[in-house]
Amino acid sequence: MHLSETATSPSGPFRFERDMFVSLCELLPERIGSVPGRLVHLREPTVGNVIPDLLFGEWTDDLRPLKRNFTLVESRILALLEQRDELLESEISQILHLSVPAAARAFKRIQGSGLVVPTRNGKISLDAGCFTKALFLTAVELKLRRWREALDQAINYLRFADRAYVVLDGGQIARDEQMIKAFRESRVGLFMLREGGLTEVVGAQAQSCISSQRVQAVQKLCVRLTHTGKLQTSMGTPCLEGV
């Protein structure tokens, strides 16, 4: 579907933001997905210190099943390895100010996950493509009409998401040049949801993102995919299998 077209659904008008969820979960996938059947979503997941209303992930064949979550320390280590390519464990401990016991526990669990591989001179590196880069993340903020507040929240989602959108109730607020300019400058996309369907007003700009929050977001979606059976252990070595 072309971005200028409108997907139709018996949506709205809306009294509360929560009333928008059902229609959006029906309409958004065909607007933001590139491969049919490859989108998974979570409603109001906690990612770091923010909670997007919806978090979508489109996965590739490189994604591996995940049996449990990473700790905050493990997430920080994985993000650092994605930034620096390869490091000694002692260098990681020093950069992240890890105590000896905390570092030992984290490295043991990460090494058993299949996510890292040994490299030259005793260093470790991420096994490229198997986890953090195997999901394309789209975070969504819903508001009836408070677009400035929604935009501020969506900008924060770019700390972990590849792109972010705001969805407003088009039956309660009309787009104007000031609004459109603000969204374009922020790289955040804008949809209007009304009784006639969903219309994209501003396209979201994709970005490259590396952070511990991204690791947390990816692992939440990966756990959902694993639990629903969409990721099978035959698709690759499970990441952090067991407790």
Residue pairs with C-beta under 8 A, 6 or more apart in sequence:
1 7
1 30
1 31
3 31
3 200
3 203
4 200
6 196
6 197
6 198
6 199
7 27
7 30
7 31
7 197
7 198
8 196
8 197
9 23
9 26
9 27
9 197
9 198
10 195
11 20
11 23
11 27
11 193
11 194
11 195
11 197
11 198
12 20
12 23
12 169
12 170
12 171
12 193
12 194
12 195
13 169
13 171
13 172
13 194
13 195
14 20
14 144
14 169
14 171
14 172
14 193
16 144
17 53
17 142
17 143
17 144
20 142
20 167
20 169
20 193
21 43
21 53
21 54
21 142
23 193
23 198
24 54
24 140
24 142
24 167
24 193
24 198
25 41
25 54
27 193
27 197
27 198
28 54
28 56
28 140
28 167
28 191
28 198
29 39
29 41
29 56
31 191
31 198
31 200
32 39
32 56
32 58
32 138
32 165
33 39
33 56
33 58
34 58
35 58
38 58
38 59
38 60
39 56
39 57
39 58
40 56
40 57
40 59
40 221
40 224
40 225
40 228
40 230
41 54
41 55
41 56
41 57
42 54
42 55
42 220
42 221
42 224
43 53
43 54
44 51
44 52
44 53
44 54
45 51
45 52
45 55
45 217
45 220
47 55
47 139
47 157
47 160
47 213
47 216
47 217
47 220
48 159
48 160
48 212
48 213
48 216
50 153
50 156
50 157
50 159
52 139
52 140
52 141
52 153
52 157
52 161
52 164
53 140
53 141
53 142
54 139
54 140
54 142
55 137
55 138
55 139
55 140
55 161
55 217
55 220
55 221
56 137
56 138
56 139
56 140
57 135
57 136
57 137
57 138
57 217
57 218
57 221
57 225
58 135
58 136
58 138
59 134
59 135
59 136
59 221
59 225
59 231
60 129
60 134
60 135
61 235
62 129
62 130
62 133
62 134
62 236
63 130
63 131
63 134
63 135
63 222
63 225
63 231
63 235
63 236
64 114
64 130
64 131
64 134
64 222
64 231
64 235
64 236
64 237
64 238
64 239
65 222
65 225
65 226
65 231
65 232
65 233
65 235
65 236
65 238
65 239
65 241
66 219
66 222
66 223
66 226
66 231
66 238
66 239
66 240
67 223
67 226
67 238
67 239
67 240
67 241
67 242
68 223
68 240
68 242
68 243
69 216
69 219
69 220
69 223
70 78
70 215
70 216
70 219
70 240
71 106
71 109
72 212
72 216
73 96
73 98
73 102
73 105
73 106
74 106
74 109
74 110
74 215
75 212
75 213
75 215
75 216
75 219
76 96
76 212
77 92
77 96
77 106
77 107
77 110
78 110
78 115
78 126
78 131
78 132
78 212
78 215
79 132
79 210
79 211
79 212
79 214
79 215
80 87
80 92
80 95
80 96
81 87
81 92
81 116
81 124
81 125
81 126
82 126
82 132
82 133
82 210
83 210
85 125
86 119
86 120
86 123
86 124
86 125
87 95
87 123
87 124
87 125
88 121
88 122
88 123
88 124
89 103
89 107
89 124
92 98
92 103
93 100
93 103
98 106
109 240
110 116
111 124
112 240
113 239
113 240
113 241
114 127
114 130
114 237
114 238
114 239
115 126
115 127
115 130
115 131
115 239
115 240
116 124
116 125
116 126
116 127
117 124
117 125
117 126
117 127
118 124
119 125
126 132
130 236
130 239
131 218
131 222
131 239
132 210
132 214
132 215
132 218
134 218
135 218
135 221
135 222
136 162
136 206
137 160
137 161
137 162
137 163
137 209
137 214
137 217
137 218
137 221
138 161
138 162
138 163
138 164
138 165
138 204
139 154
139 157
139 158
139 160
139 161
139 163
139 164
139 165
140 154
140 164
140 165
140 166
140 167
141 150
141 153
141 154
141 157
141 164
141 165
141 166
141 167
142 150
142 166
142 167
143 149
143 150
143 166
143 167
143 168
143 169
144 168
144 169
144 172
144 173
145 168
145 169
145 172
145 173
147 166
147 168
147 173
147 179
147 182
147 190
148 182
150 166
150 168
151 166
151 182
151 183
151 186
151 188
154 164
154 165
154 166
154 186
154 188
155 164
155 186
155 188
157 164
158 164
158 187
158 188
158 207
158 209
159 209
159 211
159 213
159 214
160 209
160 211
160 213
160 214
160 216
160 217
161 209
161 214
161 217
162 206
162 207
162 208
162 209
163 187
163 189
163 204
163 205
163 206
163 207
164 187
164 188
164 189
164 204
165 188
165 189
165 190
165 191
165 204
166 183
166 188
166 189
166 190
166 191
167 190
167 191
167 192
167 193
167 198
168 190
168 191
168 192
168 193
169 192
169 193
169 194
170 192
170 193
170 194
170 199
171 194
171 195
175 190
175 192
175 201
179 190
180 190
180 201
180 202
183 189
183 190
183 201
183 202
184 202
187 204
187 205
187 207
188 202
188 204
189 200
189 202
189 203
189 204
189 205
190 200
190 201
190 202
191 198
191 199
191 200
191 201
192 198
192 199
192 201
222 231
222 239
225 231
